[in-house]
């Protein structure tokens, strides 16, 4: 669907950064929230252990029930699994809460810096570039940045979960574990290919959004100017 947005050129003031430089710039914004992000990372790592552990407990409980063990043992497994679920919910709550706080403050700081840069521009800048596009950069693009950070933390959680499941799989069946890992290169290649396509499509979508915002902003502001001369 990327061809639908063909012809949307980048603005002259657009800049291109390497992945390493982008990460360094993002890190400067998160540095004041270092302790919070460490807490989020630890909670994410702990939370990734709960799904495979719960699966192991469920398996053990089913085996005990199938072997005709005392019902109290089975109920004990059920209670332990329930407790594990409650603790997992609390861990996820802590992760979501502190992630929202840190990301929200970082996005606010990015928007403040963006507004400072906008206000520092000469008036001739807005003769060349529509104000609606600038507003889109300050609001929409920073919101997209927030979504990317949140999704990155979710990705970290999923990666840790895969590592925990893979480790437990080696204890269950080594051959099956190696067969599972054999398809990992294909998954990584597909993910990198999708990343490149997604980046291009996202940039085009942002430019399309800025065009829409520009048209709406200029039209609405023009209505006010026209009414003043009635």
C-alpha positions as CSV (number, residue, x, y, z in Angstrom):
1,X,0.0,0.0,0.0
2,X,3.0,2.3,0.1
3,X,2.5,3.3,-3.5
4,X,-0.7,5.1,-2.5
5,X,1.4,7.7,-0.6
6,X,4.0,8.1,-3.4
7,X,4.9,11.7,-4.2
8,X,4.9,12.9,-0.6
9,X,8.4,14.4,-0.4
10,X,10.3,15.1,2.8
11,X,10.6,18.7,4.0
12,X,13.8,20.5,3.4
13,X,14.4,20.7,7.2
14,X,14.1,17.0,7.6
15,X,17.2,15.2,9.0
16,X,18.3,11.6,8.8
17,X,20.1,9.9,11.7
18,X,21.7,6.5,12.0
19,X,20.2,4.1,14.4
20,X,23.1,4.5,16.8
21,X,22.7,8.3,16.9
22,X,19.0,8.1,17.4
23,X,19.5,5.7,20.3
24,X,22.0,8.2,21.9
25,X,19.6,11.1,21.5
26,X,16.7,9.1,23.0
27,X,19.0,8.0,25.8
28,X,19.6,11.7,26.8
29,X,15.9,12.1,27.3
30,X,15.5,9.0,29.4
31,X,18.7,9.6,31.5
32,X,16.8,11.6,34.2
33,X,14.5,8.6,34.5
34,X,17.3,6.1,34.8
35,X,16.1,4.6,38.1
36,X,12.5,4.3,36.8
37,X,13.6,2.5,33.6
38,X,15.9,0.2,35.6
39,X,12.8,-0.7,37.7
40,X,10.8,-1.2,34.6
41,X,13.5,-3.5,33.1
42,X,13.7,-5.6,36.3
43,X,9.9,-5.9,36.5
44,X,9.8,-6.8,32.9
45,X,12.4,-9.5,33.4
46,X,10.6,-10.9,36.4
47,X,7.3,-10.9,34.6
48,X,8.7,-12.8,31.7
49,X,9.4,-15.7,34.0
50,X,5.8,-16.2,35.1
51,X,4.2,-17.7,31.8
52,X,6.7,-20.6,31.5
53,X,6.6,-21.2,35.3
54,X,2.8,-21.2,35.2
55,X,2.9,-23.7,32.3
56,X,5.3,-25.9,34.3
57,X,3.0,-25.9,37.4
58,X,-0.1,-26.6,35.3
59,X,1.7,-29.6,33.7
60,X,2.8,-30.9,37.1
61,X,-0.7,-30.5,38.5
62,X,-2.2,-32.4,35.5
63,X,0.3,-35.2,36.0
64,X,-0.5,-35.5,39.7
65,X,-4.2,-35.6,38.9
66,X,-3.7,-38.2,36.2
67,X,-1.7,-40.4,38.6
68,X,-4.5,-40.3,41.1
69,X,-2.7,-38.4,43.8
70,X,-4.5,-36.9,46.8
71,X,-6.9,-34.2,45.8
72,X,-5.3,-31.8,48.3
73,X,-2.1,-31.9,46.3
74,X,-4.0,-31.0,43.2
75,X,-5.8,-28.2,45.0
76,X,-2.4,-27.0,46.3
77,X,-1.1,-26.8,42.7
78,X,-4.3,-24.9,41.7
79,X,-3.8,-22.4,44.6
80,X,-0.2,-21.9,43.7
81,X,-1.0,-21.3,40.1
82,X,-3.7,-18.8,41.1
83,X,-1.3,-17.0,43.4
84,X,1.2,-16.9,40.6
85,X,-1.4,-15.3,38.3
86,X,-2.2,-12.6,41.0
87,X,1.5,-11.8,41.4
88,X,2.0,-11.7,37.7
89,X,-0.9,-9.2,37.4
90,X,0.6,-7.0,40.1
91,X,4.0,-7.1,38.3
92,X,2.4,-6.1,35.0
93,X,0.6,-3.3,36.8
94,X,3.8,-1.9,38.2
95,X,5.5,-2.2,34.7
96,X,2.6,-0.4,33.0
97,X,2.3,2.3,35.6
98,X,6.0,3.3,35.7
99,X,6.4,3.0,32.0
100,X,3.5,5.4,31.4
101,X,4.9,7.9,33.9
102,X,8.4,7.8,32.4
103,X,7.3,7.9,28.8
104,X,4.8,10.6,29.5
105,X,7.4,12.9,31.0
106,X,9.9,12.2,28.2
107,X,7.2,13.0,25.6
108,X,6.4,16.2,27.4
109,X,10.1,17.2,27.4
110,X,10.4,16.4,23.7
111,X,7.4,18.6,23.0
112,X,8.8,21.4,25.0
113,X,12.1,21.2,23.1
114,X,10.1,21.1,19.8
115,X,8.2,24.2,20.8
116,X,11.4,26.0,21.7
117,X,12.8,25.1,18.3
118,X,9.6,26.3,16.6
119,X,9.5,29.6,18.4
120,X,13.2,30.2,17.7
121,X,12.5,30.1,13.9
122,X,12.3,33.4,12.0
123,X,8.9,34.5,10.6
124,X,10.2,33.9,7.1
125,X,10.4,30.2,7.9
126,X,6.6,30.1,8.0
127,X,6.3,31.8,4.7
128,X,7.9,28.7,3.2
129,X,6.5,25.9,5.4
130,X,2.8,25.6,6.4
131,X,2.2,26.0,10.1
132,X,-0.1,22.9,10.1
133,X,2.9,20.7,9.2
134,X,4.9,22.1,12.0
135,X,2.0,21.5,14.4
136,X,1.9,17.9,13.2
137,X,5.6,17.5,14.0
138,X,5.1,18.7,17.5
139,X,2.0,16.8,18.3
140,X,1.5,13.7,16.1
141,X,5.2,12.7,15.7
142,X,5.9,13.0,19.4
143,X,2.8,10.8,20.1
144,X,4.2,8.3,17.6
145,X,7.5,8.4,19.5
146,X,5.6,7.5,22.7
147,X,4.0,4.5,21.0
148,X,7.4,3.3,19.7
149,X,8.9,3.4,23.2
150,X,6.0,1.6,24.7
151,X,6.1,-1.1,22.0
152,X,9.9,-1.4,22.5
153,X,9.3,-2.2,26.2
154,X,6.7,-4.8,25.1
155,X,9.2,-6.2,22.7
156,X,11.7,-6.5,25.5
157,X,9.2,-8.4,27.5
158,X,8.5,-10.8,24.6
159,X,12.2,-11.4,24.0
160,X,12.8,-12.3,27.6
161,X,9.8,-14.6,27.5
162,X,11.2,-16.4,24.4
163,X,14.5,-16.8,26.2
164,X,12.9,-18.2,29.3
165,X,10.8,-20.6,27.2
166,X,13.8,-21.7,25.1
167,X,15.8,-22.3,28.3
168,X,13.1,-24.5,29.8
169,X,12.7,-26.3,26.4
170,X,16.3,-27.5,26.6
171,X,15.5,-29.1,30.0
172,X,12.6,-30.9,28.4
173,X,14.0,-32.0,25.0
174,X,17.3,-30.9,23.7
175,X,16.6,-32.1,20.1
176,X,13.3,-30.3,19.9
177,X,15.0,-27.1,21.3
178,X,17.6,-27.1,18.6
179,X,15.0,-27.7,15.9
180,X,13.1,-24.7,17.3
181,X,16.2,-22.5,17.2
182,X,17.0,-23.6,13.7
183,X,14.2,-21.4,12.3
184,X,15.4,-18.4,14.3
185,X,17.5,-16.9,11.4
186,X,14.5,-17.0,9.1
187,X,12.4,-15.1,11.7
188,X,15.1,-12.5,12.2
189,X,15.5,-11.9,8.5
190,X,11.8,-11.5,8.0
191,X,11.6,-9.1,11.0
192,X,14.5,-7.0,9.5
193,X,12.8,-6.9,6.1
194,X,9.5,-5.9,7.7
195,X,11.3,-3.2,9.7
196,X,12.6,-1.5,6.6
197,X,9.3,-1.6,4.8
198,X,7.5,-0.4,8.0
199,X,9.8,2.5,8.4
200,X,9.2,3.8,4.9
201,X,5.5,3.3,5.2
202,X,5.4,5.1,8.5
203,X,7.3,8.1,7.2
204,X,5.0,8.4,4.3
205,X,2.0,8.1,6.6
206,X,3.4,10.9,8.9
207,X,3.9,13.1,5.8
208,X,0.3,12.4,4.7
209,X,-0.9,13.3,8.2
210,X,1.0,16.5,8.2
211,X,-0.5,17.5,4.9
212,X,-4.0,16.9,6.3
213,X,-3.2,18.9,9.5
214,X,-1.8,21.7,7.4
215,X,-4.9,21.9,5.2
216,X,-7.2,21.9,8.3
217,X,-5.1,24.4,10.2
218,X,-4.8,26.8,7.3
219,X,-8.5,26.6,6.4
220,X,-9.7,27.1,10.0
221,X,-7.3,30.0,10.6
222,X,-8.3,31.5,7.2
223,X,-12.0,31.5,8.2
224,X,-11.1,33.7,11.2
225,X,-9.2,36.1,9.0
226,X,-12.0,36.2,6.4
227,X,-14.6,36.9,9.1
228,X,-12.6,39.8,10.4
229,X,-13.1,41.6,7.1
230,X,-16.9,41.1,6.9
